[in-house]
Amino acid sequence: MKLGRFVLEGLDGPVQRICLVLAEERRVIDLRAAEALRQQGRGASREAALRYASTVFPSSMSAAIALGAQFLETADAATAAASHSAASAALPGAKLIRLASDLASQPPPVDAARVASLRAAIAEGTYTTDAKNIALAMLSYAQGRAD
């Protein structure tokens, strides 16, 4: 699963969105829009569908990934529902293709080897943390200086 972010111009300024890049199909799926459409198709009101989709697909990639399995399962379901839907056409054609090409050429945002080594260290009880660095990062995040 290749994820990326893009920016849309919203009523109150730029809005970041998480997308799924299907490079082989030259498509980018706006996961929030796809999930909102999927929820509406299941009977949710537009407002409720948008609230739910915004929760599962927030503007912050790290916040989305922190949702764990719920994020991945919902991304899969939204992607399946978005086949040939408006969610993958939220951007003008040329810009969409350019975005898909740019995102597909970038390395994955997650270093799988590093994640595996961290999980192993945690499982073995050898992982150590620096409380001061964690506290500083939490403060920075809370003050809106980090993603």
C-alpha positions as CSV (number, residue, x, y, z in Angstrom):
1,M,0.0,0.0,0.0
2,K,1.6,3.3,-1.1
3,L,0.3,6.2,0.8
4,G,0.9,9.9,0.2
5,R,-0.5,13.3,1.1
6,F,-1.7,16.2,-1.0
7,V,-3.2,19.6,-0.4
8,L,-6.6,20.9,-1.4
9,E,-7.7,24.5,-1.1
10,G,-10.5,24.5,1.5
11,L,-12.8,27.3,2.6
12,D,-10.5,28.2,5.4
13,G,-7.2,27.7,3.5
14,P,-5.1,24.7,2.5
15,V,-6.3,21.2,3.7
16,Q,-3.9,18.2,3.8
17,R,-5.4,14.9,2.7
18,I,-4.1,11.3,2.8
19,C,-4.3,9.4,-0.4
20,L,-3.6,6.0,-1.8
21,V,-1.4,5.9,-4.9
22,L,-2.2,3.3,-7.5
23,A,0.8,4.0,-9.8
24,E,0.0,1.1,-12.2
25,E,-3.4,2.5,-12.8
26,R,-2.2,6.1,-12.7
27,R,-4.8,7.0,-10.0
28,V,-4.7,8.7,-6.7
29,I,-7.5,8.0,-4.3
30,D,-8.5,10.6,-1.7
31,L,-9.1,8.2,1.2
32,R,-11.3,10.6,3.2
33,A,-13.6,11.2,0.2
34,A,-13.7,7.5,-0.7
35,E,-14.6,6.6,2.9
36,A,-17.3,9.3,3.1
37,L,-18.9,8.1,-0.1
38,R,-18.7,4.5,1.2
39,Q,-20.4,5.4,4.5
40,Q,-23.1,7.4,2.6
41,G,-23.7,4.3,0.5
42,R,-24.2,2.3,3.7
43,G,-26.9,4.8,4.9
44,A,-25.0,7.4,6.8
45,S,-25.9,11.0,6.4
46,R,-23.4,13.2,4.6
47,E,-22.4,15.0,7.8
48,A,-21.9,11.8,9.7
49,A,-20.0,10.1,6.9
50,L,-17.6,13.1,6.7
51,R,-17.1,13.2,10.5
52,Y,-16.3,9.5,10.5
53,A,-14.0,9.7,7.4
54,S,-12.2,12.7,8.9
55,T,-11.5,10.7,12.1
56,V,-10.1,7.6,10.3
57,F,-8.2,9.7,7.7
58,P,-7.0,12.8,9.5
59,S,-4.7,15.3,7.8
60,S,-1.7,14.0,9.8
61,M,-0.2,10.8,8.4
62,S,1.3,10.0,11.8
63,A,-2.1,10.3,13.5
64,A,-3.7,8.1,10.9
65,I,-1.0,5.4,11.2
66,A,-1.4,5.6,15.0
67,L,-5.0,4.2,14.5
68,G,-3.3,0.9,13.6
69,A,-5.4,-1.9,12.1
70,Q,-8.5,0.3,11.9
71,F,-6.7,2.7,9.6
72,L,-5.5,-0.1,7.3
73,E,-8.7,-2.0,7.2
74,T,-10.7,1.2,6.5
75,A,-8.2,2.2,3.8
76,D,-8.7,-1.2,2.1
77,A,-12.5,-0.9,2.3
78,A,-12.5,2.7,1.0
79,T,-10.2,1.8,-1.8
80,A,-12.4,-1.1,-2.9
81,A,-15.4,1.1,-2.8
82,A,-13.6,3.8,-4.8
83,S,-13.2,1.8,-7.9
84,H,-14.3,4.1,-10.7
85,S,-15.7,6.7,-8.2
86,A,-15.4,10.4,-7.8
87,A,-13.0,9.9,-5.0
88,S,-10.1,9.1,-7.4
89,A,-11.0,12.1,-9.6
90,A,-10.9,14.8,-6.9
91,L,-7.9,16.5,-8.6
92,P,-7.7,17.7,-12.2
93,G,-6.5,15.0,-14.6
94,A,-3.0,16.3,-15.4
95,K,-2.4,17.3,-11.8
96,L,-3.6,13.9,-10.6
97,I,-1.3,12.0,-13.0
98,R,1.6,14.2,-12.0
99,L,0.9,13.7,-8.3
100,A,0.6,9.9,-8.8
101,S,3.9,9.8,-10.6
102,D,5.7,12.0,-8.0
103,L,4.3,9.9,-5.1
104,A,5.1,6.6,-6.8
105,S,8.7,7.6,-7.3
106,Q,9.2,8.5,-3.7
107,P,10.5,5.9,-1.2
108,P,8.0,4.5,1.3
109,P,7.4,6.9,4.3
110,V,8.0,4.0,6.7
111,D,11.3,2.1,7.0
112,A,10.1,-1.5,7.4
113,A,13.5,-2.8,8.4
114,R,13.7,-0.1,11.2
115,V,10.2,-1.0,12.4
116,A,11.1,-4.7,12.5
117,S,14.2,-4.0,14.5
118,L,12.3,-1.8,17.0
119,R,9.7,-4.5,17.4
120,A,12.3,-7.1,18.0
121,A,14.1,-4.9,20.6
122,I,10.9,-4.2,22.4
123,A,10.0,-8.0,22.4
124,E,13.4,-8.8,23.7
125,G,13.3,-6.1,26.4
126,T,16.4,-4.4,25.0
127,Y,14.7,-1.2,23.7
128,T,15.6,1.9,25.7
129,T,14.1,5.4,25.6
130,D,15.2,8.9,26.3
131,A,12.4,10.4,28.4
132,K,13.7,14.0,27.8
133,N,13.6,13.6,24.0
134,I,10.1,12.0,24.2
135,A,8.8,14.9,26.4
136,L,10.3,17.5,24.0
137,A,8.7,15.8,21.0
138,M,5.4,15.6,22.8
139,L,5.5,19.3,23.6
140,S,6.5,20.2,20.1
141,Y,3.6,18.1,18.7
142,A,1.1,19.6,21.1
143,Q,2.2,23.1,20.1
144,G,1.6,22.3,16.4
145,R,5.3,22.3,15.4
146,A,5.5,18.7,14.3
147,D,3.5,16.2,12.2
